[in-house]
Amino acid sequence: MDADERIFRNLESFSKVQFVLLKLGPLCNATKSRLFSEAECDTGRVKDGETPIAVNFSLIFQPGLSLLKDIRDGKKKTLPNHEKSAIRKLDEYLKVSEQHEKCLKKVLIRQQPLEKETVTVAVTEHLLGKLAPGGSCIINENGREMVCCQCGCNERPVYSYTGIGHQDVWHGYTDIVFESHDGIPECIATTQVSSLSSSCAILDQSSPAKRPRIEDDDEFGEDIISEASTLPAERTEDQAIAQIIVFSLLQRQKHPEYQHHLVPNIVISPTDFQIFMYDAVNDILLGSYPLLLFDVETESLRIESVMILWMVLHNRMFCEGIKVDELTDDFKNFDMKSHFRKIVGRKWDVYSTALSENISYFSPAKKRSSLTFDSNWFAKELTYKNTSN
């Protein structure tokens, strides 16, 4: 297949990318009626003694990497249409990646603070949306101003309702939903205004994150004032985990015929991104370390990062989930579950059968009434039997 040679250049480097197995703690509030932004997951790493357990990117995305290696090595000459379409999508993006890179840096790498909506539209129009299957993606319209991309291209994304969950448990809106060619949601994304970390421990372990230089910096010297509050990093993580757990359970409820239900939530900022994945069948929760979008030295988009995002967005094709039954003996009896079902207890029926999607509105949660004593306060007092007074 005649495609950009950068696609096949460093396929072995993906073995550096790891997902940490995560478990939920007793302070998780999944049994309560909470918006995703109010979620508390109390996550910790799954460990074998003191050693954290991880899953390699190349293990769960083996079908995607094997396909690219077979094409590179000349072992696969003819591709089915769905594979050909996916690789063409990546190839077309890389051929004009310099233009998209310029647009991204023009919008994202400004003086802080940025508006969340500005970040959402930019990464949709110049990165994620261009790599997604069919290019079909929807931005949450709930309470948001529908804006064009601020790079100057004036592209206007598709806005619609992205609410998922159930009023009695975790619920809320996802920032971006990516759909398959058949219109079935396959992946979600959460945008963050500030960087997820100051350094990336996976693809670039020795280099701190750095602000890329952009052309026409003076044009954007004026501060942009945002009224939207941003969640701190730990709350963004909780929100992303709650979203992907609900999203995976919803996919299992709607499409039980799927080969696996390990689905992703891409958490992306102006400089880096993380991937959280949840398997609703095996109750396995994964989280990657933050990965850089831009190369520290060349200040250009990292091809490895673009390809990771492309494979994650095509997870139905390139991800095979975690084959629990095929794990080596030392993991056969290992507890790698997140324990979500155990934590939610009686609310499991809601999570397993009553979740909804495309919700436009959630009623405000009931507020707890405060304890007050006014001047006319009256109560019935306790009394003891057989008292002389």
URDARA-V126871 format. One line per field, one symbol per residue. ss: DSSP state (H for helix, E for strand, L for the rest). phi: phi as a letter, one per 40 degrees, with the letter a starting at -180 (. if undefined). psi: psi as a letter, one per 20 degrees, with the letter a starting at -180 (. if undefined). Layout:
ss: ???
phi: ???
psi: ???
//
This chain:
ss: LLLLHHHHLLHHHHHHLEEEEEELLLLLLLLLLEEHHHLLLLLEELEELLEELEEEHHHHLHHHHHHHHHHHLLLLLLLLHHHHHHHHHHHHHHHLHHHHHHHHHHHHLLLLLLLHHHHHHHHHHHHHHHHLHHHLEEEELLLLLLLELLLLLLLELLEELLEEELLLLEEEELLEEEELLLLLEEEEEEELLLLLLLELLLLLLLLELLLLLLLLHHHHLLLLLLLLLLLLHHHHHHHHHHHHHHHHHHHHHHLLLLLLLEEEEEEELLLEEEEEEEELLLLEEEEELLEELELLLLLLELHHHHHHHHHHHLHHHHLLLLLHHHLLHHHLLLLLLLLHHHHHHHHHHHHHHLLEEEELLLLLLLLLLLLLLLLLLLLLLLLLLLLLL
phi: .cbdcccbcbcccccccbbccbbcbcccbccbcbcdcbcbbfcaccbbgbcccbbcdcccbddccccccccccgcbcbbcdcccccccdccccccbcccccccccccccbcccccdcccdcccccbacccccdggcabbcbcgbccbcccchcgcbccbacbcbhadcbcaibccbbbbcccgcdbabbbcbcbccacabcbcacbbccbcccbcfdccbcccbcbcccbccdcccccccccccccccccccccbccccabcbbbccbbcbaabbbbbbcccfbbbacccbccbccccgbdccccdcccccccbcccbbbgbcdcbccdcbdbccbccgcccccfccdccccbbcbbfccabcdcccccccbbbcbcbacccbccfbcc
psi: pnrpihhjglhiiiiipqpppqqqrijpkiirnpqhijqphlqrqpqndjoqprpqgighkhhghhghhhggjjiohpqrhhgggghhggghghhkhhgggggghhghmrqqqqpghggggghghjfghhiqpijoqpqpiojqporrpjiihkporpqapjpqbqhibprapqgpppqrhjjpphqrqpqphrqhriqoifhmhipqqqoqqqqkhhhkhpqpppipqqqrghhgggghggghgggghghhghmiiqhrkoqqooopaihrqqppqpoigilppqprqppqhqpggikrpphggghggghghkhhhipjaonhijqrhijgjpojqikghghidiihhghiijqrrkphppqqqpqpqqpqorhkpqqpqqqqrlqh.
//
